Amino acid sequence: MHSAPRHNRVVRVELRAVPGCPNLDAARDLLRACLGEAGLSEEFVERIGDYPSPSVLVDGVDVTGADPDGAACCVLRLPTRSEILAALRR
């Protein structure tokens, strides 16, 4: 996984989506903006497959508190800027 250094530790960030997810571009843009705002590298791992979609994981934990290994489905409530930033700053 791609990582970003932060305060002497590594932060692992993933964006997961099902193939053809209509919200992937918006989630990708939001995640990049949040990484920049948090002072981290704007690089992350993007996985396309059978995942709740789209979902953002920081150090393996879904930023919304959802099950990161849940069934492939369209997520009705996308991760928010505040959820992503809070997870990145933990």
Residue frames as qw, qx, qy, qz and C-alpha x, y, z in Angstrom:
[[0.000, 0.886, 0.463, 0.000, 0.00, 0.00, 0.00],
 [0.325, 0.570, -0.063, 0.752, 1.07, 3.56, -0.57],
 [0.512, -0.623, -0.452, 0.383, 1.76, 5.44, 2.61],
 [0.136, 0.819, -0.034, 0.556, 2.29, 8.96, 3.80],
 [0.493, -0.040, -0.572, 0.655, 4.62, 9.85, 6.67],
 [0.315, -0.752, -0.157, -0.557, 3.04, 11.67, 9.56],
 [0.452, -0.721, 0.355, -0.388, 4.65, 12.48, 12.87],
 [0.077, -0.482, 0.869, -0.078, 7.11, 9.59, 12.69],
 [0.551, 0.127, 0.805, -0.178, 4.48, 7.07, 11.68],
 [0.025, 0.012, -0.735, -0.678, 2.98, 5.80, 8.47],
 [0.537, 0.327, 0.385, -0.676, -0.63, 6.43, 7.48],
 [0.186, 0.080, 0.885, 0.420, -2.13, 3.88, 5.07],
 [0.425, 0.418, 0.191, -0.780, -4.93, 5.36, 2.97],
 [0.204, 0.139, 0.895, 0.371, -7.22, 3.42, 0.61],
 [0.515, 0.272, 0.015, -0.813, -10.12, 4.37, -1.62],
 [0.253, 0.075, 0.959, 0.106, -12.32, 1.39, -2.46],
 [0.529, 0.349, 0.016, -0.773, -15.10, 1.16, -5.03],
 [0.719, 0.272, 0.640, 0.003, -17.06, -1.25, -7.17],
 [0.343, 0.068, 0.569, 0.744, -16.43, -1.13, -10.94],
 [0.003, 0.517, 0.544, 0.660, -18.30, 1.79, -12.53],
 [0.265, -0.609, -0.562, 0.493, -19.10, 3.54, -9.23],
 [0.197, 0.799, 0.323, 0.467, -20.77, 6.86, -10.16],
 [0.361, -0.930, -0.003, -0.071, -19.40, 8.53, -6.99],
 [0.860, -0.132, 0.019, 0.493, -15.78, 7.43, -7.36],
 [0.431, 0.519, 0.042, 0.737, -14.53, 10.64, -9.00],
 [0.304, -0.803, -0.020, -0.512, -16.09, 12.85, -6.31],
 [0.837, -0.542, 0.015, 0.070, -14.73, 10.63, -3.51],
 [0.792, 0.133, 0.026, 0.595, -11.26, 10.64, -5.12],
 [0.196, 0.671, 0.018, 0.715, -11.24, 14.44, -5.41],
 [0.540, -0.767, -0.001, -0.346, -12.42, 14.87, -1.82],
 [0.904, -0.335, 0.000, 0.264, -9.82, 12.43, -0.51],
 [0.632, 0.331, 0.000, 0.700, -6.99, 14.22, -2.36],
 [0.077, -0.758, -0.008, -0.648, -8.16, 17.58, -1.00],
 [0.730, -0.664, 0.000, -0.164, -8.30, 16.21, 2.56],
 [0.882, -0.091, -0.023, 0.463, -4.84, 14.67, 2.30],
 [0.399, 0.516, -0.007, 0.758, -3.47, 18.02, 1.12],
 [0.348, -0.771, -0.028, -0.532, -5.28, 19.90, 3.89],
 [0.848, -0.529, 0.025, 0.023, -3.85, 17.48, 6.47],
 [0.050, -0.845, 0.523, 0.105, -0.35, 18.09, 5.08],
 [0.723, -0.154, 0.667, 0.089, 0.03, 14.54, 3.80],
 [0.075, -0.192, 0.754, 0.624, 1.06, 13.16, 0.44],
 [0.632, 0.265, 0.063, -0.725, -1.95, 13.11, -1.88],
 [0.461, 0.247, -0.809, -0.269, -1.13, 9.54, -2.91],
 [0.640, -0.140, 0.577, -0.488, -3.25, 6.59, -1.83],
 [0.134, -0.014, 0.960, 0.246, -4.16, 3.09, -2.93],
 [0.613, 0.185, -0.020, -0.768, -7.27, 2.80, -5.08],
 [0.203, -0.024, 0.978, 0.042, -8.92, -0.62, -5.17],
 [0.611, 0.126, -0.229, -0.747, -11.70, -1.55, -7.57],
 [0.259, 0.025, -0.966, -0.010, -13.59, -4.71, -6.66],
 [0.505, -0.525, -0.640, -0.244, -16.26, -6.07, -4.36],
 [0.285, -0.102, -0.486, 0.820, -16.33, -3.34, -1.70],
 [0.018, 0.825, 0.478, -0.303, -18.82, -0.96, -0.14],
 [0.487, 0.195, 0.351, 0.776, -18.54, 1.81, -2.71],
 [0.538, 0.529, -0.457, 0.471, -17.03, 4.28, -2.43],
 [0.713, -0.686, -0.127, 0.072, -15.32, 3.90, 0.91],
 [0.271, 0.758, -0.432, 0.406, -12.23, 5.51, 2.41],
 [0.876, -0.401, -0.212, 0.163, -10.03, 3.59, 4.82],
 [0.090, 0.809, -0.457, 0.358, -7.28, 5.04, 6.99],
 [0.076, -0.420, 0.856, -0.291, -5.02, 2.44, 8.57],
 [0.190, -0.102, -0.969, -0.123, -7.59, -0.22, 7.65],
 [0.065, 0.483, 0.700, -0.522, -10.53, 1.54, 9.36],
 [0.135, 0.630, 0.566, 0.514, -13.45, 2.94, 7.36],
 [0.121, 0.144, -0.205, 0.961, -13.68, 6.66, 8.12],
 [0.506, -0.347, -0.218, -0.759, -17.48, 6.42, 8.51],
 [0.449, -0.281, 0.700, -0.479, -17.26, 3.57, 11.02],
 [0.883, 0.212, -0.082, -0.411, -18.77, 1.10, 8.54],
 [0.851, -0.192, 0.468, 0.141, -17.48, -2.45, 8.12],
 [0.101, 0.686, -0.519, -0.500, -14.54, -2.16, 5.67],
 [0.064, -0.144, 0.952, 0.264, -15.14, -5.75, 4.58],
 [0.541, 0.365, 0.493, -0.576, -18.87, -5.36, 4.06],
 [0.620, 0.404, 0.649, 0.175, -20.69, -6.57, 0.97],
 [0.216, 0.043, 0.416, 0.882, -20.21, -4.87, -2.37],
 [0.063, 0.769, 0.635, -0.039, -22.89, -2.20, -2.57],
 [0.174, 0.618, 0.109, 0.759, -23.49, 1.43, -3.37],
 [0.310, -0.319, -0.548, 0.708, -22.95, 3.45, -0.20],
 [0.003, 0.817, 0.526, 0.237, -25.87, 5.80, 0.30],
 [0.254, -0.965, 0.023, 0.055, -23.99, 8.22, 2.54],
 [0.705, 0.511, -0.242, 0.429, -20.54, 9.10, 1.23],
 [0.621, -0.345, -0.283, 0.645, -17.63, 9.87, 3.56],
 [0.021, 0.983, 0.169, 0.068, -17.58, 13.54, 4.52],
 [0.380, 0.705, -0.324, 0.504, -14.68, 15.96, 4.58],
 [0.402, -0.673, 0.406, -0.470, -14.81, 16.10, 8.39],
 [0.959, -0.190, 0.189, -0.096, -14.82, 12.28, 8.73],
 [0.835, 0.407, -0.127, 0.348, -11.82, 11.92, 6.43],
 [0.163, 0.736, -0.353, 0.554, -9.86, 14.71, 8.13],
 [0.656, -0.577, 0.324, -0.364, -10.61, 13.34, 11.61],
 [0.991, -0.020, 0.105, 0.076, -9.36, 9.90, 10.56],
 [0.665, 0.560, -0.186, 0.457, -6.20, 11.33, 9.00],
 [0.028, -0.728, 0.353, -0.587, -5.41, 13.32, 12.13],
 [0.866, -0.465, 0.007, -0.184, -5.89, 10.47, 14.61]]
